[in-house]
C-alpha cells in the first residue's frame, strides 16, 4: 500500500511511525490501549508505550486529514454534466 505524502504533523515523528500505513498504525494504537487498560504493564513501560501511542495517534490524525483534503464532492455543473468541488466536512 502506498503511503500518503508526508504532512507537517509527521515532521517530528519517528521514521518508523511515519512509514506505517494508517491501518497498521491504528492496529498498533489499539494494542497499546489494550495493554494500558489491562493494568499488567509496569510504570516505566506504561510511560514508554503511552508516548508511542500519542505519536501513533498524531500519525493517524495526519493521515485522516490528508485523506479528507483529497476528497471531492461531485456536483451538477449546470450543463447536464458533473463537476467536482472540495468536500466541506465541517
C-alpha positions as CSV (number, residue, x, y, z in Angstrom):
1,X,0.0,0.0,0.0
2,X,1.4,3.4,-1.0
3,X,1.7,5.8,1.9
4,X,0.5,9.3,1.7
5,X,2.9,12.2,1.3
6,X,4.5,13.4,4.5
7,X,2.4,16.0,6.2
8,X,3.7,18.7,8.6
9,X,2.5,16.6,11.5
10,X,4.9,13.8,10.5
11,X,8.0,16.0,10.7
12,X,8.6,15.3,14.4
13,X,7.6,11.7,14.4
14,X,10.0,8.8,14.4
15,X,10.6,7.5,10.9
16,X,9.3,4.0,11.7
17,X,5.9,5.5,12.6
18,X,5.8,7.8,9.5
19,X,6.4,4.7,7.4
20,X,3.3,2.9,8.8
21,X,0.1,2.8,6.9
22,X,-3.0,4.2,8.6
23,X,-4.3,0.7,9.2
24,X,-1.1,-0.6,10.7
25,X,-0.7,2.5,13.0
26,X,-4.3,2.2,14.2
27,X,-3.9,-1.6,14.9
28,X,-0.7,-0.8,17.0
29,X,-2.5,2.0,18.8
30,X,-5.4,-0.3,19.7
31,X,-2.9,-2.9,21.0
32,X,-1.3,-0.1,23.2
33,X,-4.7,0.9,24.6
34,X,-5.4,-2.8,25.4
35,X,-2.1,-3.1,27.2
36,X,-2.6,0.1,29.2
37,X,-6.2,-0.9,30.1
38,X,-5.1,-4.3,31.3
39,X,-3.0,-2.9,34.1
40,X,-0.4,-5.6,33.6
41,X,2.3,-3.2,32.5
42,X,4.9,-1.7,34.8
43,X,5.1,2.1,35.2
44,X,8.2,2.7,33.1
45,X,6.8,0.5,30.2
46,X,3.5,2.3,30.5
47,X,5.1,5.7,30.0
48,X,7.0,4.4,27.0
49,X,4.1,2.8,25.3
50,X,1.8,5.8,26.1
51,X,4.4,8.0,24.4
52,X,4.4,5.8,21.3
53,X,0.6,5.8,21.4
54,X,0.4,9.6,21.3
55,X,2.8,9.5,18.3
56,X,0.6,6.9,16.6
57,X,-2.5,8.9,17.3
58,X,-0.9,12.0,15.7
59,X,0.1,9.9,12.7
60,X,-3.4,8.6,12.2
61,X,-4.9,12.0,12.6
62,X,-2.5,13.4,9.9
63,X,-3.4,10.5,7.5
64,X,-7.1,11.2,8.0
65,X,-6.5,14.9,7.5
66,X,-4.6,14.2,4.3
67,X,-7.4,11.9,3.1
68,X,-10.1,14.5,3.9
69,X,-8.2,17.1,2.0
70,X,-8.2,14.9,-1.1
71,X,-11.9,14.1,-1.2
72,X,-14.0,15.9,-3.7
73,X,-17.8,16.3,-3.9
74,X,-19.4,15.6,-7.2
75,X,-21.9,18.3,-8.2
76,X,-24.0,19.1,-11.3
77,X,-22.3,21.6,-13.5
78,X,-25.4,23.2,-14.9
79,X,-24.8,21.9,-18.4
80,X,-26.1,18.4,-17.8
81,X,-22.7,17.2,-16.7
82,X,-20.9,16.9,-13.5
83,X,-18.0,18.8,-11.8
84,X,-16.2,18.5,-8.5
85,X,-15.5,20.8,-5.7
86,X,-13.7,20.3,-2.4
87,X,-15.8,18.5,0.2
88,X,-16.7,20.7,3.2
89,X,-16.8,18.3,6.1
90,X,-17.1,20.9,8.8
